[in-house]
Every structure is written in structure tokens, then in C-alpha cells.
């Protein structure tokens, strides 16, 4: 994977993991508890690759959306996310449909402003 991503040419995507290093990733609807070690490892590896290893250039952004009501009880998890270069977005909308609707509206606006699809 490192060799493929370090190559400055066209990336041949072989799995969803490649997207964590190359495309904007928007995470919502996942609790991302610490038992989800595969995703935590991937986020940590990406941050280490970006800031310490410098084997390839990581320039994409990862955003995690969370309802405000979960912010206080998720403080330690959110701190670890921020330390691993994840943009944490706290919504004042309640959980459930209002939360998801607001995220989809904002992501739709981002896509229209960028004038290119977020997903290839």
C-alpha cells in the first residue's frame, strides 16, 4: 500500500482503505468505540504517515460527525481523534433523522461548491 500511495501517478484503488489516504472521508453513524481497533489503527497509521514517516504525502481530510448530546461522554475519544488529524464536527441537532438530514444537506452543499463529486 505504501508503495502504491507513494507513487505520484494514478492510484489503483484496491480497497476502501486506500480512500483513507487519498479522498475526503466523512464518518457518521458510527460510535467508533475503542474496540473497533481496525479503524483506530488505520486512523493512527494515517496520522503517523502524514506527520512522522513521510513515505507518501497525505493531503486528504477525514471528518467525524457527532451529535452534541454525545460530546461530553465521548471526550476522550474525540481528543484521540483530533490528535490523529480527524476533524471533529459537533452538531447541535438531536440524534436520529434530524442529525442525518443536516449532515446530508451540508455534504450536498460542499459537493456543489467544489463542483466535483466527492465520490469517484
N, C-alpha and C positions, 0 to 999 in steps of 0.2 A: 504494500500500500504506500509506504513512504517513497519508494522509487517512482511509482506511478504519479503521485502527487507532486514530487519534486520536479518532474518533467514539465517544462513550461508549455509544452504543446497541448493538443486536445486531450482531455481526460477521458479515458474509457471507464465509465462508471460500472463497477462490478457488483456493488451492493449499496444499500441505504447508508452504510457507514461513511462512504465517500462524501455524501452530502453534508455531513457534519463538519467537513473541512473545506467545502467549496461553495455551498449555497446558503442562502438565508434559511434558518430553521426556526420555526415557531412552535413552541411546545405549550399545549394547554389541555386540560382534561386529565392530566397525569399527576398523581401525587408525588412522583419521583422520591419515594421513600428511600432511605439508605440501603434497603435490601435489594433495590434494583441496581445491583453492582455493575452490570454490564453498561448501563447508561452513564453511571457515575464515573466508571473507568474511562469511557470514551470522552466525556467532558474534561476530565483531568488530563488525559493524554493530549487532547487538542490544545488545552491551555499551556501545558509544558512544551509542546511542539512550537507553539506560537512565540513563547517568551524565552525559552531556555535552549532548546535543541537547535532551532533554526535550520532544520533539514529541508524545510519547504515553507513557503510563505502562506500563512493562514490569514485571509482578509475578510472572511465572511462573518456574519453576526448570528448569534443564537439568542433568541428571546424566550423567556418563560413567563406566562401569564398566570396570575393567581388572584382570586377574589380577596378583597380587603379583609373579610372576616377570618381568613386563614393566615393572614400575615403574622400576627403575634405568635401563634403556636408553631409557625414554620420558620422562626427567626434564624435558628442555627443552620437550617438547610439553605435558606436564602443567602446567608453570609458565605457559605461554601460555594454556592452558585456564582455569586458576584466575584469571589476570589478566583474562580475558574473562567472568567470572562463571559459570563452569561448575563445578558441584560434582563433584569427582573422588572416586570411591569405589573403594578398592583392596580386592580380595577375596583372602583367603588361600587360596582354593580354586584348584586347578590349572586350567589352561585346559581347554577341551572341555566335555563334558557336565556334570561337577560344577559348573563355573563358571556355565553357563547355567541349570542347575536351581536353584542358590542364588539367582540374580537373579530368576528367575520366582517362587520362593517368597516372597522379600522384597517384590516388587512386588504379589503377590497379597495379602499381609498389609496393605500400605499401602492398597490399594484397599478392603479390608474395613473398616479403621479409619476411612477417610474417609467411608464409607457412600455413596459415589457412584462411578460408573465413571470411570476415568482417561481413557477414550477416549469421546467422544460419538458 
